[in-house]
Amino acid sequence: MAAECVEVNGERIAFRRTGEGPAVLLIHSLGTHSGLWASTFAALLGQFSLVAMDCRGHGGSTNRGGFSVAAVAQDGRALMDQLGHERFHVVGISMGGLMAVTLAAAVPDRVASLFLTGAYAGVGAAGPPRLAATRALLAGTAMAAFGAAYAADTVLPDSPEAARALVANAIAGMSAADYLDTLEAILTADVSALLPTLDVPALVLTGQEDRRAPEEVGRRLSACLPQGAFEVMPGAGHLAVLDRPAAFNQRLVDFLTQAGRRRSGCSR
């Protein structure tokens, strides 16, 4: 599906959209792009109006003003404004969860529900060492080689080769500067204080084999959300939508349908 673009907040934001029905904004993980949601587009096509954005510096989006969680959340809000979606669900995977929470806190009357997968509120003391190590690695490693190694370490071995290729190629298409700008922003962000304010249906879904945001991280995140629920997805790692697409998308459909019934204000 071809990407479209809008100019918002001084950036060109690329996105893909499809379907009809209640609106859903999809926010991808570090280093990937809106193509991450291809299976979700196919599975939810007839039931929801799906909008998948490319975050700043990823895919077809620019990064003129610098990456921050708040800025990308504002980009998502502006994109939905331009597309005429007054009320919408938000789905965030990994770093996308930070933006989803920030967006919901900024416009609580517009976000109908939150579906957070592979998500976390902040990484704390683990952030600086990871940032330093990645800076050192990228000083002597091409993005293509880095992306291939990241994909092999993140996507589960029994997942389709196409899933690893998607992650590897997406990272290879980024500049090292944009990758490090994003990494610094998400490793220093902490949305913990926002979580108790988000009184909407929320599901935190953690892959059983997720080593980046393991079960205890997801449980803590869910416990801080007023309507938070927590589930573990068997056979999935950090990017459950790639490891177990059929199970992931069915759970997403079920959640969005139930949330729509509980919050009758959901609309396109």
Residue pairs with C-beta under 8 A, 6 or more apart in sequence:
1 16
1 18
1 38
1 41
2 16
3 14
3 15
3 16
3 34
3 54
3 59
3 60
4 14
4 15
4 16
4 17
5 12
5 13
5 14
5 15
5 60
6 12
6 13
6 15
6 78
6 79
6 82
7 13
8 75
8 78
8 79
8 82
9 65
9 71
9 74
9 75
9 78
10 64
10 65
11 56
11 61
11 62
11 63
11 64
11 65
11 75
12 60
12 61
12 62
13 53
13 54
13 56
13 61
13 62
13 75
13 78
13 79
14 33
14 34
14 53
14 54
14 59
14 60
14 61
15 34
15 51
15 52
15 53
15 54
15 79
16 34
16 35
16 37
16 41
16 51
16 52
17 49
17 50
17 51
17 52
17 83
18 41
18 45
18 49
18 50
19 41
19 44
19 45
19 46
19 47
19 48
19 49
19 50
20 46
20 48
20 49
20 268
21 46
21 47
21 48
21 49
21 268
22 48
22 49
22 88
22 89
22 112
22 256
22 260
22 266
22 267
22 268
23 48
23 49
23 51
23 80
23 83
23 85
23 87
23 88
23 89
23 266
23 267
23 268
24 44
24 48
24 49
24 50
24 51
24 88
24 89
24 90
24 91
24 256
25 51
25 52
25 53
25 76
25 79
25 80
25 85
25 88
25 89
25 90
25 91
25 103
26 34
26 37
26 40
26 50
26 51
26 52
26 53
26 91
26 96
27 53
27 55
27 72
27 76
27 90
27 91
27 92
27 93
27 96
27 97
27 99
27 100
28 34
28 36
28 37
28 52
28 53
28 54
28 55
28 58
28 93
28 96
29 36
29 93
29 94
29 95
29 96
29 118
29 238
29 239
30 94
30 95
30 179
30 182
30 183
30 186
31 58
31 147
31 150
31 167
31 170
31 171
31 174
31 179
31 182
32 58
32 166
32 167
32 170
32 171
32 239
33 54
33 55
33 58
33 59
33 60
33 170
34 52
34 53
34 54
34 59
35 59
35 166
35 170
36 52
36 93
36 166
36 170
36 239
36 241
36 242
37 50
37 52
37 241
39 241
39 245
39 246
39 248
39 249
40 50
40 52
40 241
40 245
40 248
40 249
40 252
41 50
41 52
43 245
43 246
43 249
43 250
43 252
43 253
44 50
44 249
44 252
44 253
44 256
47 253
47 256
47 257
48 89
48 256
49 85
49 268
51 79
51 80
51 83
51 85
51 88
53 61
53 75
53 76
53 79
54 60
54 61
55 61
55 67
55 72
55 75
55 95
55 96
55 99
55 182
56 62
56 63
56 65
56 66
56 67
56 71
56 72
56 75
56 178
56 182
57 63
57 67
57 174
57 175
57 178
57 179
57 181
57 182
58 170
58 174
58 178
58 182
59 170
59 173
61 75
63 178
63 181
65 71
66 181
67 178
67 181
67 182
67 185
68 185
68 189
69 98
69 99
69 102
69 185
69 186
69 189
69 191
70 102
72 99
73 99
73 100
73 102
73 103
73 106
74 106
76 90
76 99
76 103
77 103
77 106
77 107
77 110
80 88
80 110
84 268
85 268
86 110
86 267
87 110
87 111
87 112
87 265
87 266
87 267
88 110
88 111
88 112
88 266
89 111
89 112
89 113
89 114
89 115
89 256
89 259
89 260
89 266
90 100
90 103
90 104
90 111
90 113
90 114
90 115
91 100
91 114
91 115
91 116
91 117
91 252
92 98
92 99
92 100
92 101
92 114
92 115
92 116
92 117
92 119
93 116
93 117
93 118
93 119
93 239
93 240
93 241
94 117
94 118
94 119
94 212
94 213
94 238
94 239
95 182
95 186
96 119
97 116
97 117
97 118
97 119
97 120
97 221
98 119
98 120
98 121
98 186
98 189
98 191
100 114
100 116
100 119
101 114
101 116
101 121
101 191
101 194
101 195
101 198
102 191
102 194
103 111
104 111
104 114
104 194
104 198
104 200
105 191
105 194
105 197
105 198
108 197
108 198
108 199
108 200
111 198
111 200
112 200
112 201
112 259
112 260
112 263
112 265
112 266
113 200
113 201
113 202
113 203
113 255
113 256
113 259
113 260
113 263
113 266
114 198
114 200
114 201
114 202
114 203
114 225
115 202
115 203
115 205
115 252
115 255
115 256
116 202
116 203
116 204
116 205
116 221
117 204
117 205
117 206
117 207
117 240
117 241
117 248
118 205
118 206
118 207
118 210
118 212
118 213
118 238
118 239
118 240
119 204
119 213
119 218
119 221
120 213
120 217
120 218
120 221
121 190
121 191
121 192
121 195
121 220
121 221
121 224
122 189
122 190
122 191
122 192
123 130
123 187
124 190
126 187
127 187
127 188
128 187
130 183
130 187
131 180
131 183
131 184
131 187
134 179
134 180
134 183
135 180
137 146
138 146
138 176
138 179
138 180
143 171
143 172
143 173
143 174
143 175
143 176
143 179
144 168
144 172
146 171
146 172
147 167
147 168
147 169
147 170
147 171
147 172
148 168
148 172
150 167
150 168
150 171
151 164
151 165
151 166
151 167
151 168
151 171
152 164
152 168
154 167
154 212
154 237
154 238
154 239
155 163
155 164
155 167
155 237
155 239
155 242
155 243
156 209
156 235
156 236
156 237
156 243
158 235
159 237
159 242
159 243
160 242
163 239
163 242
163 243
166 242
167 239
167 242
171 179
192 224
195 221
195 224
195 225
195 228
196 224
196 225
196 226
198 225
198 226
199 226
199 227
200 227
200 259
200 263
201 227
201 255
201 258
201 259
201 262
201 263
202 222
202 225
202 227
202 228
202 229
203 222
203 228
203 229
203 230
203 231
203 255
204 218
204 219
204 221
204 222
204 225
204 228
204 229
204 230
204 231
205 218
205 230
205 231
205 232
205 233
205 240
205 248
205 251
206 213
206 214
206 215
206 217
206 218
206 219
206 230
206 231
206 232
206 233
207 232
207 233
207 235
207 236
207 237
207 238
207 239
207 240
207 243
207 244
208 215
208 232
208 233
208 234
208 235
208 236
209 235
209 236
209 237
209 243
210 218
210 236
210 237
210 238
210 240
211 237
211 238
212 238
213 238
215 232
218 230
218 232
219 230
221 228
221 230
222 228
222 229
222 230
223 230
231 251
233 240
233 244
233 247
233 248
233 251
234 244
235 243
235 244
235 247
236 243
236 244
236 247
236 248
237 243
240 247
240 248
241 248
241 249
259 266
260 266
